[in-house]
Protein backbone atom coordinates (compact mmCIF):
# COMPACT_ATOMS: atom_id res chain seq x y z
CA UNK A 1 0.00 0.00 0.00
CA UNK A 2 2.87 2.39 0.81
CA UNK A 3 4.45 1.84 -2.62
CA UNK A 4 1.19 2.69 -4.35
CA UNK A 5 0.88 5.90 -2.38
CA UNK A 6 4.47 6.92 -3.19
CA UNK A 7 3.90 6.20 -6.89
CA UNK A 8 0.71 8.27 -6.86
CA UNK A 9 2.54 11.19 -5.27
CA UNK A 10 5.40 10.89 -7.78
CA UNK A 11 2.99 10.83 -10.74
CA UNK A 12 1.12 13.84 -9.37
CA UNK A 13 4.34 15.86 -8.86
CA UNK A 14 5.62 14.99 -12.35
CA UNK A 15 2.25 15.92 -13.88
CA UNK A 16 2.33 19.32 -12.11
CA UNK A 17 5.91 19.99 -13.22
CA UNK A 18 5.06 19.09 -16.82
CA UNK A 19 1.91 21.23 -16.79
CA UNK A 20 3.78 24.28 -15.42
CA UNK A 21 6.49 23.82 -18.04
CA UNK A 22 3.99 23.67 -20.90
CA UNK A 23 2.06 26.64 -19.51
CA UNK A 24 5.28 28.68 -19.36
CA UNK A 25 6.17 27.75 -22.95
CA UNK A 26 2.73 28.77 -24.23
CA UNK A 27 2.78 32.06 -22.29
CA UNK A 28 6.24 32.77 -23.69
CA UNK A 29 4.85 32.30 -27.20
CA UNK A 30 2.17 34.91 -26.49
CA UNK A 31 -0.82 32.67 -25.74
CA UNK A 32 -3.39 34.12 -23.35
CA UNK A 33 -5.98 31.94 -21.68
CA UNK A 34 -9.61 32.87 -22.42
CA UNK A 35 -11.04 35.26 -19.84
CA UNK A 36 -7.77 36.95 -18.94
CA UNK A 37 -7.46 40.71 -19.35
CA UNK A 38 -5.79 41.59 -22.64
CA UNK A 39 -3.52 44.30 -21.26
CA UNK A 40 -2.84 43.05 -17.76
CA UNK A 41 0.71 41.82 -18.38
CA UNK A 42 1.98 44.37 -20.86
CA UNK A 43 5.58 45.47 -20.74
CA UNK A 44 6.66 49.09 -20.59
CA UNK A 45 9.48 50.52 -22.67
CA UNK A 46 12.22 52.08 -20.57
CA UNK A 47 14.30 55.15 -21.39
CA UNK A 48 17.92 55.77 -20.45
CA UNK A 49 18.99 58.70 -18.28
CA UNK A 50 21.70 60.50 -20.33
CA UNK A 51 23.63 61.54 -17.20
CA UNK A 52 24.02 58.38 -15.14
CA UNK A 53 22.75 55.70 -17.55
CA UNK A 54 19.93 54.42 -15.32
CA UNK A 55 16.87 53.05 -17.11
CA UNK A 56 13.60 54.63 -15.96
CA UNK A 57 9.90 54.30 -16.74
CA UNK A 58 8.92 57.33 -18.88
CA UNK A 59 5.74 58.05 -16.90
CA UNK A 60 7.71 58.22 -13.62
CA UNK A 61 10.78 60.07 -14.95
CA UNK A 62 11.62 63.76 -14.73
CA UNK A 63 11.84 65.40 -18.15
CA UNK A 64 13.64 68.21 -19.87
CA UNK A 65 12.96 69.63 -23.32
CA UNK A 66 10.08 68.86 -25.63
CA UNK A 67 9.31 66.91 -28.77
CA UNK A 68 12.31 65.14 -30.30
CA UNK A 69 14.62 66.90 -27.81
CA UNK A 70 12.83 65.35 -24.79
CA UNK A 71 15.23 63.86 -22.22
CA UNK A 72 14.24 61.63 -19.29
CA UNK A 73 16.00 61.66 -15.93
CA UNK A 74 15.93 59.44 -12.84
CA UNK A 75 16.43 62.32 -10.39
CA UNK A 76 16.60 66.08 -10.06
CA UNK A 77 20.37 65.78 -9.51
CA UNK A 78 20.86 64.14 -12.93
CA UNK A 79 18.62 66.69 -14.64
CA UNK A 80 20.60 69.58 -13.06
CA UNK A 81 23.95 68.02 -14.06
CA UNK A 82 22.73 67.56 -17.64
CA UNK A 83 21.52 71.17 -17.83
CA UNK A 84 24.89 72.42 -16.49
CA UNK A 85 26.80 70.50 -19.21
CA UNK A 86 24.75 72.07 -22.02
C-alpha positions as CSV (number, residue, x, y, z in Angstrom):
1,X,0.0,0.0,0.0
2,X,2.9,2.4,0.8
3,X,4.5,1.8,-2.6
4,X,1.2,2.7,-4.4
5,X,0.9,5.9,-2.4
6,X,4.5,6.9,-3.2
7,X,3.9,6.2,-6.9
8,X,0.7,8.3,-6.9
9,X,2.5,11.2,-5.3
10,X,5.4,10.9,-7.8
11,X,3.0,10.8,-10.7
12,X,1.1,13.8,-9.4
13,X,4.3,15.9,-8.9
14,X,5.6,15.0,-12.3
15,X,2.2,15.9,-13.9
16,X,2.3,19.3,-12.1
17,X,5.9,20.0,-13.2
18,X,5.1,19.1,-16.8
19,X,1.9,21.2,-16.8
20,X,3.8,24.3,-15.4
21,X,6.5,23.8,-18.0
22,X,4.0,23.7,-20.9
23,X,2.1,26.6,-19.5
24,X,5.3,28.7,-19.4
25,X,6.2,27.7,-22.9
26,X,2.7,28.8,-24.2
27,X,2.8,32.1,-22.3
28,X,6.2,32.8,-23.7
29,X,4.8,32.3,-27.2
30,X,2.2,34.9,-26.5
31,X,-0.8,32.7,-25.7
32,X,-3.4,34.1,-23.4
33,X,-6.0,31.9,-21.7
34,X,-9.6,32.9,-22.4
35,X,-11.0,35.3,-19.8
36,X,-7.8,37.0,-18.9
37,X,-7.5,40.7,-19.3
38,X,-5.8,41.6,-22.6
39,X,-3.5,44.3,-21.3
40,X,-2.8,43.1,-17.8
41,X,0.7,41.8,-18.4
42,X,2.0,44.4,-20.9
43,X,5.6,45.5,-20.7
44,X,6.7,49.1,-20.6
45,X,9.5,50.5,-22.7
46,X,12.2,52.1,-20.6
47,X,14.3,55.2,-21.4
48,X,17.9,55.8,-20.4
49,X,19.0,58.7,-18.3
50,X,21.7,60.5,-20.3
51,X,23.6,61.5,-17.2
52,X,24.0,58.4,-15.1
53,X,22.7,55.7,-17.6
54,X,19.9,54.4,-15.3
55,X,16.9,53.1,-17.1
56,X,13.6,54.6,-16.0
57,X,9.9,54.3,-16.7
58,X,8.9,57.3,-18.9
59,X,5.7,58.0,-16.9
60,X,7.7,58.2,-13.6
61,X,10.8,60.1,-14.9
62,X,11.6,63.8,-14.7
63,X,11.8,65.4,-18.1
64,X,13.6,68.2,-19.9
65,X,13.0,69.6,-23.3
66,X,10.1,68.9,-25.6
67,X,9.3,66.9,-28.8
68,X,12.3,65.1,-30.3
69,X,14.6,66.9,-27.8
70,X,12.8,65.4,-24.8
71,X,15.2,63.9,-22.2
72,X,14.2,61.6,-19.3
73,X,16.0,61.7,-15.9
74,X,15.9,59.4,-12.8
75,X,16.4,62.3,-10.4
76,X,16.6,66.1,-10.1
77,X,20.4,65.8,-9.5
78,X,20.9,64.1,-12.9
79,X,18.6,66.7,-14.6
80,X,20.6,69.6,-13.1
81,X,23.9,68.0,-14.1
82,X,22.7,67.6,-17.6
83,X,21.5,71.2,-17.8
84,X,24.9,72.4,-16.5
85,X,26.8,70.5,-19.2
86,X,24.7,72.1,-22.0
